[in-house]
Amino acid sequence: MTEAVKVSRKHPVLIDDFLENATEIDVDAVSDGKDVLIGAIMEHIEEAGIHSGDSACVIPPQSLSKEVQDCVRETVTKIALRLHVIGCVNIQMAYKDRRVYVLEANPRSSRTIPFVSKATGVPLAKLAAKAIIGYTLKDMGYTEEPRPKCVSVKEVVLPFDKLPGADPLLGPEMRSTGEVMGIDADFGKAFFKAEQSAFNTLPREGTVFISVRDEDKKEMGRIAKILMANGLTLIGTSGTKKYLEANGIPVTLISKVHEGSPNVIDLMRKGKVNLIINTPTSKMARRDGSRIRRAAVDFEVPYVTTIQAARASCDAINSMGKNRISIKSLNEYLGIDKATKAERVADPRIKARQPAE
């Protein structure tokens, strides 16, 4: 503040208030100016603050109550109509302490439109294009929000294996260069498929290294119990080991990187670590964490850097167990056949009412 005042007393100072531990929400919709079709409500897996393009997300939401979802639907509808949107609209929101916040509203298509369309079977881009030239949602037979039968997870593909020395830590700047999708009957299996498609295959046996910040240790206790129940061996640094063992979870002690060998990087080099869970805070921990995360990329070891991703990974490992991955076509998962509305709207041979002039 002192520096800002010295630079200029004439210009205001912007102060941002960050929402700690908030759940971010993405909504893609199509509006014809009178009605709004909610394509899907997407719940981000990483907390608000991670760039939306770098965060995994799930359809339908897994932790948002019906009341929260209804509030989101009402808010999106009001904004789209008040802005007189004709076509696509994407609205990013956050939920914390029983309040829904609007972060931004974009009257355009978004990067998640293809994901939402595949997860629901509704061709949002085609509907938006027809709305722009004058068709109404009622003309096209789309008046109700789709209710997918399966769970779909969008995960990002990060380019750090092509960027030697870069720390693969997620933040407010977008770093991903691609996206993949996993779909199955439940969240755990869908997330497992998404991680595998993103070259971050979660282990179903082997060793998990855990080093988390103090505020994550309580949740890490629940995660560690489930990992152990699935036959995984746990190793960790002194602080994490002390906390987990106080809660009845055996953990093998390993040195911090700055303390010398043998440490987790040495084990990764030998192929003896199958998953890294690392959420650092202090300067020394950040330095160690950066080296650990970089080594995970270099040695192709799956890693997660947020407690939310750790929770999702744990649920995925638990859901899969020792079962084989099921494979079906997208149409089979969605229950789509040749007589669906999706294909009727896309088929130019089927004439809809001419748009109003």
N, C-alpha and C positions, 0 to 999 in steps of 0.2 A: 504494500500500500504506500509506503514511504517513497519507493522508487517511482511508482506511478504518478504520485502527486508532483514529484520533482520534474518528471518528464513533461507533464502538462496538467495545469489546473483547470483547463477549459473543457476537457473531455471526461465523460463519466467512466467509472470503473465497473466492469461487469463481474458479478460474483455468482458463481454456479453452486447450487446445492445438490450434491449427489445423493441418489437414493440407494443406500446400502442394503444389500440382500433383498432387492426387489426382483420380482419375476417379470421378465419382459414378454410381451404379447405382440404378435404380428397378425394382421387381418387383411386378406385380399377379398375385394368385393367388386361387383359390377352394378352400375346404376344406369337407369334409362331416364333419369330426371324426375320420375314419379315413384318408382319402386327401387328397392335395393336388394340384391341377392348376395348374401354372405357366402363366399366360396368356402372359407374355413377359418377357424380360430386356431392359430398356431401358438403353442407354448414353447418358449425358448428353454433349453436345458441349462445353459450357462446363465448366470445372473445378469441383470441389466448393467450395462457398462462395457460388456464385451460387444464389439461391433456386431450388428445383426447379421452381416454377411459371413461372420466367422463362428456364429453360434449354431449348434445343432438345435433342431426344433421338432416338435411332434404334433401330429393330428390323429385323433382329437386330443385336447388338453388332458393331462393326467392328474393335475393337482388343483385345478381351478374349479370352484364350486359352481353349481347351476346359477346361483345368484350373480356371481361375478361374470360368468359368460353371458347372462341376459343383459347385464349392464354394458358389457362390451358391444353386444349386438345393437342395443339401443343407441349407444354413443356413435358407433360407425354409421348407422342409418341417418341420424340427425346431421352429422358432419357432411356426409356425401350429398344429401338433399340440399342442405344450406349452401354448399359450395356449387350447387347446380352441376355436379359431375355427370357427364354422359360418357360412359365407358368404364375403364378400370379405375379403382382407387385402392391405395394401400395405406393403412394406418398402423403406426407403431405405438404401443401403449406399455404401461408398467402397472403392476399391482403390488401394493404393500400396505400392511396395517389396515385392511378392509377398505382401501381407497384405490380407485382406478385412475391413473394419470394418462393423459394424451401427450406423447412425446413429439410426434410429427404426423402430418397428413399429406400424402402425395397423390394428386389427381392424375395418376398415370399407372402403367403396368409396372410390376416389380420383378425382381429376380426370382421370387418364390411362386410366380404364376404357374410355371411348368410343373413344379412340385405339387401344388394344390390341385391342379387339374388331374395329374396322375393318381393322387391319393384319393380323390373323390369321384373321378370319372366324369367330371363336368368340364367342358371345353371353355374355360373362362375367356380366353383370348378371342375365340370365335364369337361368343356372346357379346363381348365388348365391341367388337368390330361391327356387328349387326346393330347394336344399340346406337353407335355413332352415326349410322346411315338412316336411322329412324325407326327400327323395329323396337317394340317394347318387350320386356321380359315375359309378359303374359302372352304376346304373339308367339314367342319361342317355347312356351310351356315350362318356363323356369320361374316358379313363384315361391318355392320352399328351399331352405338351406339343405344341402346334401348331408346325409347321415351315414358316413362310411362304416362298413361292417368290420374293417380291420384297422390296425394301428400302423401309421406310416411315420418314419423318422428320416429327416433330412440331415445329412452330415456333410461337413466341408472337407475338401482336399487341400492340404497346405503344401507349399512349395519348398519347405526348408531343406529337403534333401538336395536341392539344386543350389542352395545358398550356404556355402561353407562358413561356419562360425556364427551364423545368425541364431539368436535365442528364440526357440519356438514358443514363446509365451504369448498368450492372447491378451488383447487390450482394445482400446477404442479405435485403433486404426485397422482397417480391413486388410487381411493378408492372404486370404484363401484365393485359389485360382480355379476352383471347380467345386462341384457338389455331387453327392450320390444319394440314393434313397434305399431304405430298407423297409419292407412291408411284411407283416405277419399278424397272427391272431392276437398277440399281446405285445406290450411295450418292450419287454426284455428281449424277446426274439427279434423284433424289428430293429432294436438298437444294435444288437449283436451283428445282424446282417449289414447294417449301415457302416459299422466300424470296420468290418471285414472288407467292404467295398472301398473304404477310404484308406486302405493299406495300414490299418491300425488294429489288426485282428486280436481280439481279447483271448487270453489263455483259459483253458479249462483244466490245466494242471501246471505244476511248476512253482516258481517263486515270485512273490510280489514284494517290491521294495516300497516302504511307506515313510514319508517325511512330510508332515503337515504342520501348518501354523496352529497356535494355541486355540484360536476360535473355531477351528475345524475338528479338533480332537474328539469332541463329544459325538459328532456325527460319524467320525472315522471309526469309533468304537463299534457302532452298529454294522458298518460296512465290513470291518475286519472279521467280526464274528461270522458273517455270511460267507466271506471268502474262505475262512478256515473250515467251515462246515462243508464247503465244496472241494476240500482236499488240497487247497493251496497252502504253501508254506510262506510265512510272513517274516521279513527282515526289516529292520529300521534303525534309525539313529537313537541316541540316548533318550531324548525328551519324549519321542513318540513311543519308544519301548516302555518307558516308565509308566506312562499313562495307560497304555493298553494292558500291560501286565497287572496293573492295579485293578483292572476290570476283568481279570481272569482270562486274558487273551495272550498266549505265549508268543513272544517275538524274539528272534535271534538278533543280537546286537551287532551292528556293523559301524565302522568308523565314519565320521563325516569326512568329506573330501579333503578339507583343509587340515584335517588331523593326520593325514597320511594313509598308507596302505596297511591292510587290504580295505578298500572301500567299494561302493556300489559300481563305480566305473570299472574297477578291476574285474568285478564279477560279470558285468555286461560284456567286457572284452572277451571273456571266456565262455560266453553264451549261457551263463547260469542265472540270469534274471529274465522273467517272462512278462513283467508289467511294472511300470513306474507310476506311483502316485505321489506327486510333489506339489505342495502349495506353500511356498516360502514367504517370509515377511522381512526379517532383519537383513541388514546389509551383507553380513557374512553368509547367511542362509541364501540370500539372493544370488551371491557369487557362486556358492556351491550348487544351488539349484540350476543356474544357467549352464554350468558345466555338465550336470547330470542330464538335463533336458537335451543338450546338444549331443551328448554321448548316446542318448536313446535314439536320436535321429540317425546318427552315424552308424550305430550298430543294429538299426532296424528293430528296436524294442518298443512295443506299444507303450504309450504314456498318456497320462491325463494331468492337467495342471489346475483344475478347479474341483472343489468338493462336490459340486453339482454333477460334473462329468464322472467323478469317482462313484457317486451314488448310482448313476445310470449304468455305469459299467458293471458294478456289483450286481444290480438287478438283472442285467443281461446274462452274466455268467451263471447266476442262480437259476434263471429261467431256462437256459439251454441245458444245464447239467451235462450229461454225457450223450444227449440226444443228437441225432443227425439234423442238419438244416433241411427244412422242407422247401421244396421248389414248386411253384405254380406260376402260371402266366398271370399278368396283371389283371386281365379280364376275369380270370377265375377268382382272384381275391376280391374283386369288386362286384362280382356277380353280374357282369355285363355280357349281353348277347347282341346279336345283330339288330334287334328291334328296340334298342334303347334310345332314349331321347338324345343322347350324346351324338349318335350316328345320324339321327334324323336331322338334327340341326346342321351337321357338317355336310349332309348330302344335298347337292344343288338340284337334284331331280325332284325333291319334295318341296313344293311351293308353299310358302307361308303367306299370310296376308301382306299385301304391298304396304310399305311404310307410309305413314302420313306425310303429306308435303309440308 
